[in-house]
Amino acid sequence: MSMTEQEARDWVGERVPRGTVMGLEMLVAMIRDEMPRQNLIAASTAEQIWSRHIVDSAQLVPIAGKGGPLRWIDLGSGAGFPGMVVALMLPEVRMTLVESRRKRIDFLRFMAESLDMADRVTVAGQRLEMLESSPHDVISARAFAPLDRLLPLAHRFSHEATLWLLPKGRSAASELEAVTTSWQGDFRVVPSMTDPEAAIIVASQVQPQGKGQKGRR
């Protein structure tokens, strides 16, 4: 059974300070205000924004763990999920949001300014293929691309200890199966808290097959 809106709000409120909850409420209000101008989220999910989008993003934070400053890159950020939510919850994170659509670039920058995070949230307003390579500690991507396309595109932004957090729908297992002959690493599938049919692919030590000694478990 999916999480209700009240359950989603309670889950967040139990884990972050009141100031962070207020920041997330501002984020929700800005997205709802912008919806008439651009289709940031599916209209069918607008009434379940806390369960379908906020907690769906926030559940990545405990998986990432806490260990000091992190360089985090979020691919295809769209309305700011999960990147903007993570940045609100983890003040030590330096977040790069990758988004190529002009209206969404402008909106993400507006949100970063409005939420006082412009000093540590960078909006890379271009296609990932055009972005200069740089190592990040965490790579996240929600509805960006299937795994067999995502890994070749994003691998140049990883290093040996990079953690990959990739929310998927029902396709997690089949997408993982599709890359087993071309990629290796530690891959696991974690059930989503917000949708019993969805899952998160969590991966580390990801390399093209034939590089390094670590195999898939």
Secondary structure, 3 states (H helix, E strand, C coil): CCCCHHHHHHHHHCCCCHHHHHHHHHHHHHHHHHCCCCCCCCHHHHHHHHHHHHHHHHCHHHHHCCCCCEEEEEECCCCCCCHHHHHHHCCCEEEEEECCCHHHHHHHHHHHHHCCCCCCEEEECCCHHHCCCCCCCEEEECCCCCHHHHHHHHHHHCCCCCEEEEEECCCHHHHHHHCCCCEEEEEEEEECCCCCCCEEEEEEEEEECCCCCCCCC
